[in-house]
Amino acid sequence: MKKFFSLLITATILLTICSCQTQDPLENINNDIPNKNQINSEQTEIAKNSTDKEMFSDRDLRSEYSDGILIELNGDTAICDSDSVRIDDSQIVICEEGTYVITGTLDDGMIIVNAKDTEKIQIVLDGSSVTSKTSASLYILEADKVFVTLAAGTENFLSNGGEFIAIDENNIDAVVFSKQDLTFNGTGTLSVSSPAGHGIVSKDDLVFTGGTFNVTASAHGIDANDSIRATNSLFNITSGKDGFHSENNEDETLGFVYIKDGNFNITADGDGISAEVYMQIVDGNFNIVSGGGSVNGEEHSSGMFGGFGGPMGGRSQQSSSESETETVSTKALKARGTLTIENGTFTLNSADDAVHSNTSITVNDGSYIISTGDDAFHADETLTVKNGKITVTESYEGLEGLDIEVSGGKINIVSSDDGLNAAGGTDSSGFGGQFGGDMFGGGRGPGGGGRGGPGGMGGSSDGSIVISGGELYINASGDGIDANGTLEITGGYTVVCGPTMGDTATLDYDISAIISGGTFIGTGASNMAQTFSRSEQGVIAVSVGSQKAETQIKLEDMSGNVIIDYSPALSFQVVILSSPDIVSGQTYKITVGENSAEFEAN
């Protein structure tokens, strides 16, 4: 009986839809508009360095309306005196171009758009509520583009009853389901409840230029094939999968996310915001919890602290990518292509990486508070930080990429493994550089007692870390800076505070570590200690015995001028200091706690 009833519903809806026009609307459903993919591909290329004008049309931004056709919902039916609207009990079908104002309540029915593929439709939700127990509340079948305007000062509700029963050959699986380009604008509120599927879906472009959206969905909150573009909107999303998801399985150039500004409060069991191609964030306020937050992060173990002594000496980028396909992705921001952030305020709490790209990430500015069960920022290729305030309160590794470039900003990292990791290949420690001596043993004089040449345990890696500016404070339980390849510091102010347990190092590099500018203060363990392999300014590296946390380190020239005064937050056994004020070949006095000694800078 239930199956027969379902078929009866299907036949009724198809008959209602077909009554709008003489041509069968299902005939061309799967036929693309001529050259549409080509046009979108060109737009995708432009959007990588796009402007708001390229992303949002004047019509997208315009929410004004007048002389609209009124559709009054009334329980199990509706009233409308226009021939461009067909009403069959609780099925309301909009058939022609125009503006339609919808008010009232529909207990179990659908608003369906089925116009010509050259026509634009504006739907104004003006205090309306539509529930469909078995399908989409708003179904956009055919049109050139549909604009849904949320009338000022109104609250609107769209919901599904808990199941989706097929009514045609399209897999309708969302409360709002559009086969065409769809734009939301206005200043009102739309609440979407989808206990059995997605919240809002567009099989083309999905644009938001205004309004408040409260979306609860068992699958993706907001999903689009070609792109999601948002500005001047407020989102409160709770989803069983991704909060925002853009992916096109047929055209690999489509599936991007562009955000100009707005407020994004997302709690997602999957990724917070996911883009299959690329993601560009110009500005906005983001509060994202993905995968239950950092407390649900995968347990990491490499055999020993610091990534030395495990099967491969630690975790490689390949293993990170492989694990991604084996488990549900729970990243806060994720793009398979480039991910660019111009500005914004971000509070990210993720089980997996907080900010992730399978290619490259560029951070130009912004404020970030991050707690993650894996990496705070992870790029398979290049990770670039030019400016911004980044505070990582919890992470496995702070910044990770094949190549890491830091030229500005204020970065504060707490990590359970490496603070910075250029994972260019075999993640193994090497011995390099020369320690200036031992404050208490006296066994090594100035410039002596080196522990092997640069890259003594590696040399096959091609990763790199370049620090040319900014302020970095790294509190790492593994290696402070781990360059599986080369490290170069040319400017900035860098502090590394490492542990004394396990096989960890303040600096860990395979090939070379060169400092030619900036200030570097490093403390940590002595067992695997490395200092710079070459410097163009003075470097002092000494063993200091076992020192408690907060023990003062003071470096003075022979005239008594204080060059560095610092108290590490963790206990330490070695001190590495470099500054433009330290001159190679000159003697300096270093005081650690109550003990002092003089050393010649390398």
LINKA-V21909 format. One record per residue. N is the residue number from 1. SS is DSSP state (H for helix, E for strand, - for the rest). PSI is psi in whole degrees, 0 to 359 (NA if undefined). Layout:
BEGIN
((N	SS	PSI) (N	SS	PSI))
END
This chain:
BEGIN
((1	-	320) (2	H	320) (3	H	317) (4	H	319) (5	H	321) (6	H	317) (7	H	324) (8	H	318) (9	H	315) (10	H	313) (11	H	320) (12	H	315) (13	H	317) (14	H	320) (15	H	320) (16	H	316) (17	H	317) (18	H	340) (19	-	350) (20	-	329) (21	-	156) (22	-	327) (23	-	139) (24	-	116) (25	-	341) (26	-	347) (27	-	319) (28	-	20) (29	-	319) (30	-	7) (31	-	125) (32	-	151) (33	-	138) (34	-	130) (35	-	14) (36	H	317) (37	H	323) (38	H	318) (39	H	314) (40	H	325) (41	H	319) (42	H	320) (43	H	324) (44	H	317) (45	H	318) (46	H	321) (47	H	344) (48	-	331) (49	-	50) (50	-	167) (51	-	166) (52	H	324) (53	H	326) (54	H	336) (55	H	329) (56	-	122) (57	-	165) (58	H	323) (59	H	325) (60	H	320) (61	H	345) (62	-	114) (63	-	1) (64	-	153) (65	-	156) (66	-	157) (67	-	41) (68	-	154) (69	E	123) (70	E	130) (71	E	114) (72	E	114) (73	E	141) (74	E	75) (75	E	266) (76	-	10) (77	E	193) (78	E	164) (79	E	130) (80	-	135) (81	-	16) (82	-	142) (83	-	349) (84	-	1) (85	E	130) (86	E	131) (87	E	124) (88	E	94) (89	-	250) (90	-	13) (91	E	115) (92	E	118) (93	E	123) (94	E	124) (95	-	344) (96	-	159) (97	-	142) (98	E	185) (99	E	131) (100	E	125) (101	E	121) (102	E	126) (103	E	164) (104	E	194) (105	E	135) (106	E	116) (107	-	320) (108	-	93) (109	-	192) (110	E	144) (111	E	120) (112	E	132) (113	E	121) (114	E	76) (115	-	185) (116	-	154) (117	-	6) (118	-	0) (119	-	144) (120	E	137) (121	E	135) (122	E	123) (123	E	122) (124	E	116) (125	E	111) (126	E	70) (127	E	57) (128	E	155) (129	E	123) (130	E	127) (131	E	133) (132	E	119) (133	-	334) (134	-	8) (135	-	199) (136	-	143) (137	-	323) (138	E	116) (139	E	114) (140	E	103) (141	E	309) (142	E	132) (143	-	169) (144	-	312) (145	E	147) (146	E	134) (147	E	122) (148	E	114) (149	E	128) (150	E	110) (151	-	144) (152	-	135) (153	-	9) (154	-	154) (155	E	133) (156	E	148) (157	E	132) (158	E	134) (159	E	162) (160	E	150) (161	-	356) (162	-	2) (163	-	157) (164	-	117) (165	-	130) (166	-	136) (167	-	348) (168	-	196) (169	-	355) (170	-	142) (171	-	82) (172	-	118) (173	-	27) (174	E	156) (175	E	317) (176	E	116) (177	E	117) (178	E	131) (179	-	349) (180	-	176) (181	E	137) (182	E	131) (183	E	136) (184	E	134) (185	E	186) (186	E	188) (187	-	3) (188	-	193) (189	E	138) (190	E	124) (191	E	130) (192	E	127) (193	E	121) (194	E	86) (195	-	352) (196	-	10) (197	-	208) (198	E	165) (199	E	290) (200	E	127) (201	E	135) (202	E	134) (203	-	1) (204	-	226) (205	E	143) (206	E	120) (207	E	138) (208	E	121) (209	-	13) (210	-	158) (211	E	170) (212	E	132) (213	E	116) (214	E	109) (215	E	126) (216	E	122) (217	E	146) (218	-	341) (219	-	224) (220	-	141) (221	-	306) (222	E	129) (223	E	137) (224	E	147) (225	-	310) (226	-	313) (227	E	155) (228	E	126) (229	E	128) (230	E	139) (231	-	147) (232	-	38) (233	E	158) (234	E	127) (235	E	129) (236	E	105) (237	E	132) (238	E	120) (239	E	149) (240	-	344) (241	-	230) (242	-	149) (243	-	303) (244	E	136) (245	E	122) (246	E	120) (247	-	136) (248	-	115) (249	-	349) (250	-	333) (251	-	110) (252	-	351) (253	-	354) (254	-	161) (255	-	51) (256	E	163) (257	E	129) (258	E	123) (259	E	120) (260	-	310) (261	-	188) (262	-	183) (263	E	130) (264	E	103) (265	E	106) (266	E	127) (267	E	110) (268	E	138) (269	-	336) (270	-	226) (271	-	150) (272	-	299) (273	E	124) (274	E	129) (275	E	129) (276	-	326) (277	-	285) (278	-	165) (279	E	134) (280	E	121) (281	E	118) (282	-	318) (283	-	173) (284	-	170) (285	E	123) (286	E	124) (287	E	101) (288	E	130) (289	E	119) (290	E	137) (291	-	24) (292	-	1) (293	-	182) (294	H	335) (295	H	337) (296	H	13) (297	-	151) (298	-	139) (299	-	129) (300	-	139) (301	-	128) (302	-	19) (303	-	314) (304	-	160) (305	H	151) (306	H	5) (307	H	25) (308	-	124) (309	-	350) (310	-	183) (311	-	319) (312	-	19) (313	-	8) (314	-	201) (315	-	132) (316	-	167) (317	H	328) (318	H	317) (319	H	328) (320	H	318) (321	H	321) (322	H	317) (323	H	334) (324	H	325) (325	H	346) (326	H	337) (327	-	168) (328	-	132) (329	-	129) (330	-	52) (331	-	156) (332	-	306) (333	E	125) (334	E	132) (335	E	136) (336	-	336) (337	-	208) (338	-	148) (339	E	118) (340	E	129) (341	E	117) (342	-	318) (343	-	178) (344	-	172) (345	E	124) (346	E	124) (347	E	107) (348	E	128) (349	E	105) (350	E	147) (351	-	323) (352	-	202) (353	-	143) (354	-	312) (355	E	121) (356	E	138) (357	E	139) (358	-	355) (359	-	264) (360	-	152) (361	E	136) (362	E	124) (363	E	110) (364	-	333) (365	-	182) (366	-	169) (367	E	130) (368	E	129) (369	E	116) (370	E	132) (371	E	123) (372	E	149) (373	-	354) (374	-	236) (375	E	144) (376	E	310) (377	E	129) (378	E	124) (379	E	131) (380	E	334) (381	E	258) (382	E	132) (383	E	118) (384	E	126) (385	E	115) (386	-	330) (387	-	175) (388	-	168) (389	E	110) (390	E	119) (391	E	112) (392	E	107) (393	E	337) (394	E	131) (395	-	163) (396	-	305) (397	E	145) (398	E	289) (399	E	126) (400	E	135) (401	E	165) (402	E	315) (403	E	132) (404	E	128) (405	E	118) (406	E	117) (407	-	357) (408	-	181) (409	-	174) (410	E	115) (411	E	123) (412	E	116) (413	E	132) (414	E	123) (415	E	147) (416	-	347) (417	-	235) (418	-	144) (419	-	304) (420	E	132) (421	E	112) (422	E	95) (423	-	74) (424	-	358) (425	-	225) (426	-	123) (427	-	78) (428	-	152) (429	-	153) (430	-	168) (431	-	129) (432	-	168) (433	-	178) (434	-	127) (435	-	141) (436	-	342) (437	E	184) (438	E	121) (439	-	334) (440	-	337) (441	-	327) (442	-	7) (443	-	343) (444	-	127) (445	-	179) (446	-	129) (447	-	2) (448	-	183) (449	-	31) (450	-	158) (451	-	53) (452	-	161) (453	-	169) (454	-	136) (455	-	30) (456	-	337) (457	-	7) (458	-	230) (459	-	354) (460	-	2) (461	-	155) (462	-	18) (463	E	163) (464	E	150) (465	E	127) (466	E	120) (467	E	112) (468	-	355) (469	-	182) (470	-	176) (471	E	124) (472	E	130) (473	E	120) (474	E	121) (475	E	99) (476	E	140) (477	-	350) (478	-	221) (479	-	141) (480	-	302) (481	E	117) (482	E	103) (483	E	102) (484	-	71) (485	E	248) (486	E	152) (487	E	134) (488	E	126) (489	E	119) (490	-	354) (491	-	186) (492	-	186) (493	E	109) (494	E	128) (495	E	128) (496	E	124) (497	E	104) (498	E	171) (499	-	176) (500	-	1) (501	-	150) (502	-	182) (503	-	77) (504	-	164) (505	-	146) (506	-	312) (507	E	133) (508	E	113) (509	E	156) (510	-	323) (511	-	302) (512	E	156) (513	E	115) (514	E	134) (515	E	127) (516	-	0) (517	-	167) (518	-	176) (519	E	135) (520	E	129) (521	E	118) (522	E	139) (523	E	158) (524	E	210) (525	-	157) (526	-	341) (527	-	315) (528	-	26) (529	-	136) (530	-	149) (531	-	187) (532	-	140) (533	-	334) (534	E	147) (535	E	149) (536	-	9) (537	-	169) (538	-	143) (539	E	134) (540	E	122) (541	E	119) (542	E	150) (543	E	138) (544	E	19) (545	E	200) (546	E	116) (547	E	144) (548	-	159) (549	-	149) (550	-	10) (551	-	131) (552	E	137) (553	E	124) (554	E	130) (555	E	127) (556	E	150) (557	E	178) (558	-	356) (559	-	1) (560	-	7) (561	-	127) (562	E	124) (563	E	317) (564	E	136) (565	E	113) (566	E	144) (567	E	107) (568	-	148) (569	-	344) (570	-	159) (571	-	159) (572	E	161) (573	E	339) (574	E	156) (575	E	131) (576	E	123) (577	E	138) (578	E	144) (579	-	154) (580	-	340) (581	-	355) (582	-	123) (583	-	127) (584	-	134) (585	-	346) (586	-	158) (587	E	141) (588	E	155) (589	E	126) (590	E	131) (591	E	125) (592	E	110) (593	-	241) (594	-	4) (595	E	140) (596	E	152) (597	E	162) (598	E	139) (599	E	149) (600	E	131) (601	-	140) (602	-	NA))
END
